[in-house]
Amino acid sequence: MRDKYEVVIGLEIHAQLNTVSKIFCGCSTAFGAEPNSNTCPVCLGLPGALPVLNKSVVEMATRAALALNLHVNSASIFSRKNYFYPDLPKGYQISQYDRPFSERGWVEIPTAERAESGHPIEWKLKRFRITRLHLEEDAGKLIHEGWPESAAKSYVDLNRSGVPLAEIVSEPDLRSSWEAYDYIQHLRRALQYVGVCEGNMEEGNLRCDANVSVRLRGAEKLGTKVELKNLNSFRFVQKALEFEIDRQTAALEAGERIVQETRLWNERESKTYSMRSKEEAHDYRYFPEPDLPPLVITDEEISVASAALPEGPEARRRRFVEEYGLSFDDAAQLTDTRAMADFFEETAKQSANAKAAANWILNELVRELKNAGTEIESSKVSSDMLSGMIRMIDGGAISGKMAKDVLIEMYASGAPAARIVEQMGGGQLSDESQIREIAAAVIELNQKQLEQYRSGKTALLGFFVGQVIKQSGGRANPQVVNKVVKEILER
């Protein structure tokens, strides 16, 4: 049934900018403060209080726009978006409408449908257009839960009122729930790379509304659009879209009419519910904000911001594949955050072994970080320490097996690999004469296995090698052991 229809999705992403203070006043933007403690007459909408634009907001918005290939307009206008809701103390939101901060952008990213297991089927590069990125203030927050049932009340926390947002509106270029998932993940990474948004959906500093419609495949006219809200995780976005696509497809097949509306996602029931009819722009009665002048940004300011931009996540992923010979999956994991990508690149250069650096980071170090409940930025093992350990492996000073124990101790103590190896009784034993002595003793003690080997059971070579390594306390170089044991057995 799905094959008859084409899905059309557009996303509106609200990214909280990483400023210390709000967009039009000096109140803190810190998350988790006591309710209504980070407020003042401006963000409370008290009569006579006037907004003043925060310069840091403009600087961060510029970086965000350039990271998404948007054209930054030399002049943009703030407007009043009028609607009445308990979390909006002024009765309007200061936003931008017909003259936004930036427009006409795009991203080109890998995207893939997933199998039932969740594993990507086939990655393809696809370009998605971005209509605009504009600035606005956030509203407050209504708290409906956590109160006695007898109270039957909702409470308002206005700490978030006036927090700066960049709203990023896509063109309706997405054709599946997984494309939407990959697009949001990329935008999150791109904004994190340029240091303008934490990207934490659980804390509300990255929020997403999705517009989805279904039409017969090949039709030019778009279907009736439904807006989805309450999508507070990347997976919820994908699951809500998938449910809504199925719901609309089934309705069309049954000859029903799709209603333009806003629907809420209910994770507990894994379905969407109707919330209200969808507003149009004219419902908000936009008009220019009389208390704020046009926002003007010069070509020089844009050039300075552009020159300071770091390499983006997708460009870096491609370079890691080409320059270091990494697989797509490894490069994607290593560029998930800028801190992880920096750590890998420093380790790769210092160790002169990029593939070993990738393997040790993605397997052993990531496990230690996970056990400690921390991120790469707080790793007790620095890139210098890890690269030093890799050089010891490549130089034959320690084996890969020994290195696993060394890394665990490095993470626990913060000591460098060389000191830990010394404390463990020395590094890898590669002296052939010492290994020959151990091997001779082992073979002497295992005459039965020696006879079986010489009778044709050559698989017993592994038994002797294992015994020699065990007798050496795990320090004997396996390559040297193999060579010496084989020579003695075949005399």
N, C-alpha and C positions, 0 to 999 in steps of 0.2 A: 504493500500500500504506500509506503514511504517513497518508493521509486517514482510514483506519479507526480510528486510534489517537490517543489524547491523551497528551501528554508532561506529566509532573509533576516539577518540579525544586525542590529546596530547597538553599540554600547556607549553609555555615558559613565565615565569614571571620574569620581571626585577624589583628588589626591590632596591630603593636608600637607601644606608646605612646612618645612622644618624651621620655622622662625621661633625665636624665643618669646616674642610678644605677638598679639593679635594683629589683624590687618588694618584696623582703623583706630586702635588705642594701645596703651602700654601694658595691658593685662597679660599675665602669663598664659602660655598655651600648654603647660605641663599636664600630662595625663594622670588621672587618679587622685586629684586634689579633692578636698571636702566639697560637697555640692554647693554651688553658688559662691565659692570663695574667690575665684578668679574673675571677678566682675567689677565694673565701674559704670558711671552714668552713660558712657557711650555704648557699651555692649548690652546695657540694660534697656537702652532706648528711652532714657529719661528726657523730658522736654528741655530743649536748649543745648543739649550735648552735641558737639559737632565732630564728625569723623576726620582723621588725618591719616593719609596713606603711609604705610610702613615701607620704607625704602628696600628693606631686605626681601619683602614679598616680590617686588619688581625684579630684583636681581635673580631670585630663585626661579621665578616664572620664565625669565629669559632663558636660563639654562635648560629648563624643562622643555620649552618650545623648540629650541635649537636641537636638543637631543632627539626630538621626534620629527625633525626636518620641516618644521612649521615656519611660515613667513611671519616674522614679528612686525606688526604694524607700527608705523612711526607715531600714530596717535590712536588711542582707544578711549571709549567713553563708558563711565559707570552709569548704570540705570537702576531704578527702583522696580523690583519685581513684587507686585502687591498680592498678598494672600493673607488670610487670617487663620492662625493656628496657635495654640497655647505656647509653643516653644519659640515663637517669633515675636519678641516683645514690641518691636516698632510697628508691626502690622505690615512690614515690607522687608525684603531682603535686598541688600546692595549687591548687584551682580553686573553682568555686561550682556548686551543684547545684539543690536545691529552693527555695532562697531567693536568687535572683540579684540583682545590683546594680540592674538595670533590666529592664523588660519592656513588652510591648504597644505597639510603635512602628509606624511606617509611613513610606514615602517615595512620592511621586507624581512620576514622571519620564517624559520622552519615550523611547519605544523603537520600534524598527523592524526588520523583517526585511530582509535584504540580498539584492541580486541577485548573480549569479555574479561580477560585477566587484567586489563588495564595497560597492557604493553602496547607501545606505538606500533602501528602496522608498517607504514612507509612514510618517512619524512619528506616533505616537499617544501620548496621555497615559495612563499606567496606574499604579494604586496597588498597591504590594507591601507586605504586612504583615511586620513584624519581631517575632519571638517574644520575643527577649531580647538583652541585651548583658550579659555577665558577665565578671569579672576572673579571671585565672589567671596562673601563671608558665609560661614556656616551658621546654621540655626542652633538652638539649644537642644536638649534631649528630654523626651518624656519617659518617665519610668513607671511602668504599669505593674510590675511584679515585685514581690518581696514585702508586700503589705498584708495585714490581716484582711481576710475576706469580708469581714464586717465593715471595714473602712470603705471599700468600693471606690477608691480614689486613684488618680494618677498624680505624680509629682513632677515638677519641672526643675531640671538642673541647667542653668545658663552658663556654666563654665565653658562650654563649647561655642556659645554664641559669639560670633566675631572672629573665630579661628580662620586663618586664610586657606582657601581652597583654590586649586586649579581644576576646573572642569574640562575634561578631555572628551570630545564628542567624535565618534567615528562615523564614517560613511557606512551605509548598509551593505558592506562588502563581505561580511562573514556568512558562511553557508552551512555551518554545523556548530553544535555545542562545543566540540573539541577545538575548533578554530577559535572560538570565543575564549576558551580556557587558555590556549597558547598565546593569544593576543594579550590578555590581561597579565599573564605571567611575564611576557616580554616588557610591557609598559612598566610593571613594577620594578623589574631589573634596571631598565633604562633610567628611571627616576632615582633609584638608589645609587646607581653609578655616578650620577652627577650631583649627588648629595642633597636632593631637594625634598625627599619624602622617605619615611621609614618603610612604608609599604606593608604595614601590619593591619590586615583586615579585621582581626579580632579586636584591636583597640580602636577601630573605626577611622584610622588615618588613611585608609584606602577603601573606598566604597564604590559599588558598581550597580547601576540600573541597566537592564537589558530591554531593548525593543525587539520583538520577534513577530514575524508574520510568515504565513505559508501561502504559496500560490502554485497553480498547475505548472509543471515543468515546461519551459518554453514561452510562458506568458510574459508579456511586457509589464502589465499593470501590477503594482504591488498589492499584496493582500492587506487585510485589515490589521493594523498594528496593535499589539498588546504590550504594555510595559510591565516588567517584573521588578519588584523591590524586595528588600529584606534579604539581600544576597551577601552574607558577611563572611564568606570564604570562597576560595577559588573553586573548590569541589562543588559547593552549593550552586554556584553560577552554572556549572556544567549540568548538574542534575536537574536544576529548575528549568533550564532551557530544554533539556531532553523531554521532561514531562510535558512542557507546554507545547512542544512540537507534536508530540503524540496526541495531546488533547485537541489541538486545532485540526490536525489531519483527520482524526476520527469524526469531529464535528462536520467538516466539509464532506466527508464520505457519506455522512448521514443526512446531508442536505440542509444542515443547520447554518445559521449566519453567525459569523464571528463578531463579537461586540468589541468596539474600541474601549479599553478600560485599563486600569492599573490593578495588578494582581500581586498578592503577597505569597512568598514561598514559606511553606510550613515544613521544616525539616523532620519533625517528629512523624508526620504523616506522609512525607515525600510527595507532596502535591501543592499546587497553587490554589489560592482562594481569591475571589473578587474582592477588591477593596473599595474602589470608587470608579466613576467614569473618568476617562482621561482628559486632562485639561489641554487646551490649545494655548498658543502664545498670547492670543488676545484676551484670554481669561485673566491673565496676570496684569493687564493694563500697564505695560512697561512705559516708563518715561525717564528722560535723563535725570540723574541725581544732581539736584541743584547745589548741594553742599560740597561737591568735589569737582575740580577742574578736569579737563581732558588729561589723560595720562600720556605724556610725550616721552619717547625714548629715541636717542640719536643713533645714527649709523655707527658712530665710534663706540658707543656703549655696547652695541650688538657685536661689533668686531672683537672687542676686548673679551666679551663673554664667550664668543665662539672659539677664540684662540686658547682659552683656558679649559675647554671641555676635554675630559679624558676620552680614551678610546671606548666606544660603546660595547655592550655585551655581545651583540651578534658579530660585529667586526672582530672582536677579540676571539670569539669562538672559532671563526673561520681561520684566523691567523694561527691559533694553537694547532689546528689540524694540519695546516700547510707547513708551518715552521717547525713544529715539534713532532709531527707524525702521529698525533694522537687520534683515537677513534672519535666519531661524532659524539657518542654517549659520554666518554671521558671528558672531552672538551666542554660539552654542555654542563656537566656537573662542576667542573673547575671554574667556569665563568658564571655560575649561578649568583655569586656575589662578587663585588669588586675586591673585597678583602681576600677571598679565597683565590681569585685569579692572580692577585699580587703575590700572595704567599707561594703559589705554584711557580710563577715565573722567576721569583728570586731563588727558589730552591733549584729549579732546572738550570739556571745560569751558574750558580755557585757549585753545583755538583757535576755539571757537564754531562748529566744523564737525565734527560727530560722524561723518558718513559718510566724510569725507576722512580723519579720524583712523583709522577702522577699516581703510580701504583701505591707507593707508601702513604701518600696523602689520602687517597680515596678509600683505602682499605684500613690500614692500621691506625693512622692518625685520626681519621673521622670516627673510628670506633672509640678511641680514647676521649675524643671531644664529646661524643654522645653519652658515654658513661659518666662524664663529669658535668653533663648538662650545660655545656658552654659552646661558644662559637669560635671560629678560627682566630678572631681578633684577640681572644683571651687565652690562646694556646700557650701552655708552659713550654712546649717545644717550638723554638723559633725556626725560621727558615735556615739560619746559619747552622743550628744544631742538627737539623735533619739532613742538610746537604753534607755536613761533616760525616755523619753516619753512612750515607750513601757512598761517599768516597772511600771509607774504610772497607765497605763490602766490595767495591770495584777493585780495590787494591789488594784484596785477599786477606786483610787483617782480621775480618770476621765473616762468618757465613751468614746467609740470609736467615737461617733458622735462629742463629744466635742474635741477629739484629732485632728480631721480634721481641725477645726478652729485653734487649737493650732499650728499645723504644719505650716499652712499658715503664721501665725504671727511669728513663729520661723524663717521661711525663710526670711520674710521681715525685721525683726529686728536683727536677730542673737542672741536673748536672749534664755536662756534655758527654757524648758517646765514649770518647777516649778514656775519661776518668772512670766511667762505669765499667768498661771492658777491663781496665786495670784492677778494679775492685773485685771483679768476677774471676780473677786469676789469670788474666791475659786473654789475648785474642785467639784467633784461629791458628791451630797448629798445622803448619805447612812443611815443616822440616822432614824431608823424606827419610832420613836415617832414623829419626825418632818414631815415625809412623811404621817403619819396617820392623823395629823391635816389638812394638805393640802387636802388629799383624802376625809376626812369627809366633808370639806367645799364644795368641788367640787360636791360630791354626793347630798348634801343638795340643791344645786342650780339646779340640773338636776333631779327633781322628776319624770318627765314623762319618761325619759330614764331608771330610776331606776325601775319603774313599768314594763316597757317592758322587762327589763332584767329578773326580777323575774317571768315574764310570760313565759319565755322560750327563749327569744332572747339573748342568751348568747354571741353572737358575739359582743354585745355592750360593752363587757369587754374592747376591744381595744379603744373604744371611751373614756371611763373613764380614762384609763391609759394615753392616749394622753393628756387629759385635765389636769391631775395631773402633768405630765412632763412639760406642757406648763406653768402652774401656778408656777412651781419651777424655771422658767427661763431656762429650759432645763438641770438643774443640777441633778435632781432626778435620782437615780439609777433605771433603768427599771426593773431589777429583783425584787428589793425590792418593787417598786410600784405595780407590778403585784400581788405579794403576799398579800400586805396590802389591795389593792382595792378588791381583790377576797374575802378576809375575811369579809370586811365590807358589800359587796353586798350580801353575802350568810348568813348573820345573820338571 
